[in-house]
Amino acid sequence: MRSVTVVRYVTPLREGGSMPAVVEADDLGLYVLKFRGAGQGVRALIAEIISGGVARAIGLPVPEIVLAILDPELARTEPDPEIQDLIRASGGLNVALDYLSGAVNFDPGVDEVTPDFAARLVWLDALVSNVDRSARNTNLLMWHRRPWLIDHGASLSFHHAWDGSVDDPGKPFAPIADHVLLARADALQQVDAPLAGLLTPAVLRSVVQAVPAAFLAEAGVTGEDYVNYFLARLTEPRPWLQEAIDARG
């Protein structure tokens, strides 16, 4: 992953629960910054990196994810006390996604996706336990007539009270019933084996290695803990997949 330094706070995105922001970095690019000092802390940033990396590994489009270095002194130029506090609490290393200029929110009543895309996305969100892809909040953008996945901070929901052990990795994921594309995902069984085959131990380790050691230390887990979790979750049979198939029925 590339690292950039934030040079300017542009505007908050208040529709996000953790109040991410559009910022400018020292490479002149615009990014959506996810703050380490926000409510869910460093584990939301770990989820952003890992789930985004898994999505890319199975061929789903995610904006570039970078590590973003934030100087807490930037708070001095912001009039909003809430934003000041967030910047000061997030000094140092954070996570940001490339800002897709001109993108619009996916409208499930208007925008079309292929059945293959729908199946792969439902499969991904069931795998990573993403609670935040409903019709109310799709976390999908249409950019250049193509759907893009954003905001995976609410995925890996299991790890907020996690010590790294793997007790029931195949556990079904009931919130998949509310997935915005579940009704269109009629090829879940067909995509299962090919997608699982892409997530080899080497690929998973490559994804997890992108997580800064400081994030893992702060969360009290190791990268290998995440690798072992996914390897166990991908072991057949996969009850979480059957949960999605049953929810469609």
URVENPE-V588036 format. One record per helix or strand. SS is the DSSP state (h for helix, s for strand). FROM is the first residue (numbers start at 1). TO is the last residue. If there is no record, write none. Layout:
SS,FROM,TO ; SS,FROM,TO
This chain:
s,3,12 ; s,21,25 ; s,30,34 ; h,41,57 ; s,62,62 ; s,65,70 ; h,72,77 ; h,81,89 ; s,92,98 ; s,104,105 ; h,115,127 ; s,134,134 ; s,140,143 ; s,146,149 ; h,157,161 ; h,174,178 ; s,179,179 ; h,182,184 ; h,188,198 ; h,201,208 ; h,213,219 ; h,223,233 ; h,239,248
